[in-house]
Amino acid sequence: MAYSETKVIIGGLAHIPVIIFLFNFIQKKFEVRSQSNSAS
C-alpha cells in the first residue's frame, strides 16, 4: 500500500522522540559499563 507524503512525514516526526529515547538509553548503558570497568 502506498502512503501519501504527509503520512510519511508525520510518521517520521513521530519516531524522532523514540529514536532519541533509545539513543539516550543505550548511551547510559555504555557509560555505566565504562565507569565500572575503569573503577575496578
LODOFI-408655 format. One line per field, with one value per residue (C-alpha): chain; residue number from 0; residue in one letter; z, x, y. Coordinates in steps of 0.001 Angstrom, whole numbers, m for minus. Layout:
N
unit <- A|... .
pos <- NUM|... .
code <- A|... .
z <- Z|... .
x <- X|... .
y <- Y|... .
This chain:
40
unit <- A|A|A|A|A|A|A|A|A|A|A|A|A|A|A|A|A|A|A|A|A|A|A|A|A|A|A|A|A|A|A|A|A|A|A|A|A|A|A|A .
pos <- 0|1|2|3|4|5|6|7|8|9|10|11|12|13|14|15|16|17|18|19|20|21|22|23|24|25|26|27|28|29|30|31|32|33|34|35|36|37|38|39 .
code <- M|A|Y|S|E|T|K|V|I|I|G|G|L|A|H|I|P|V|I|I|F|L|F|N|F|I|Q|K|K|F|E|V|R|S|Q|S|N|S|A|S .
z <- 0|m976|1669|981|1543|4581|6285|5728|7177|10206|10781|10604|13046|15415|15509|16366|20162|20143|18428|20877|23848|22549|21829|25352|26897|25031|25786|29543|29480|27853|30243|33283|31801|31039|34505|36307|34193|34896|38628|39163 .
x <- 0|1320|1423|854|3751|2095|1633|5314|6414|4082|5286|8920|8356|6505|9533|12088|11345|11505|14921|16212|14957|16618|19877|19976|19104|21946|24385|23649|24195|27613|28549|27751|29725|32801|32735|32546|35405|37691|36837|37774 .
y <- 0|3416|6128|9808|12190|13803|10406|9589|12962|12632|9068|10161|13021|10677|8343|11062|11035|7214|7274|9918|7854|4670|6536|8012|4636|2865|5701|5485|1710|2161|4991|2826|m91|2038|3663|304|m1078|1886|1865|m1787 .
